């Protein structure tokens, strides 16, 4: 029984490691962790800006937008911001092209 429980916990950890926290939403701030964006859904702050801040222990990640807007490039630390002022309302997806399944969205009001 312990082996089954340990195995189930390991599967959950591996699955969560390459996904985003899509249950939460925030305003203007996203953490880039080891193979996840948190939260997975964000809205721009009052100035129309979203900032991604790396907290990945030096592991390279990037923010690449579905709308082909220039992204962050590969970073292991620091931050990247995009101003969404004047962008059409709706969701804009983004992902880390280095880690399949690591994705999120910006919801422009």
N, C-alpha and C positions, 0 to 999 in steps of 0.2 A: 504494500500500500504506500509506503514512504517513497519508493522508487517512482511509482506512478505520479504522486503528488509533486515530487521534485522535477520529473520530466515535464509535467504540465506547466509548472512555474517557469522552467527554462524556455519552453515554447512561447509563453506569453512575453517573456523578456526579450527574446529575439524578435518577435513580431513587433513589439513596441519600439524597438531600437531603430527601426527604419521607417517610422511613420511620424505623423505630426499629431499634436494634441488638438483634435478638431472639436472637442466638446466645449472648449473655452473660447471666448472672443475677448479682444482687448482693443484699446485705442492707442494707435501710434507706436507700439513697441513690440518687437519680436525677438526672442532669444534663439540664437543658432547654436544648438548643442550637438553632441555626438550623434549624428544621424536623425535629428528631429528639429522641427521648428515649434516653438511654444510661445503663444498659442498658435494653432493652425489656421485660425481665422482672425483677421484684424481689420479695423477700420482706421482711416487716417485721423490724426489728431486735429485740433481746431485750426491749425495752419495748413492742413492738407498733406501732412508728412507722415510717413512710416519709416521707422529706423530699425534695422536688424543689427543686433549686437552679438558678436561671436563669444561663446563661452564653451569652446570645444577642446580645450587643452592643446591647441596648436594643430588639430586635425583640419585639413583643408575642406571647405565647403563653399558653395556659391549660391547666389540668388539669381535665377534665370527666369524671366517673365514670359508668359504665354503670348502677350501682346507684342513681343519682340523689342520692347523698350530696353535700352542698355542696362545690364545687370551689374552685379558687384564684382565679377571676376572671382578667381579662387583666392580665398582668404583663410588664414588660420587664427586671426585675432583682429580686433578693431571693430569698426562698424561701417554700415552703408545706409544711406537714406535716399528715399525717392519722394518727390513732391507729386501728389496726385491731383492738385488743383487743376480744374478744367477737364479732367478725365471723365468720360461718359460713366454714368452710374451703373453699378453692377459689380459682379465678382471678376477679379483678375487673378488667374492662377499663377503660381510660381513654384519652382522646384530647384533642388540641388542636382545638377546633371552628373555629379560624381557619385551620388548615392540614390539609385532607383527607389522610388517609394517615398522619398523625403520631399514632401510637398506641402503647400499651404495656399491660402488665398487672401487677397485684400478685397474687402467689400466697400466699394466707393458709394457713398450715399447719394 
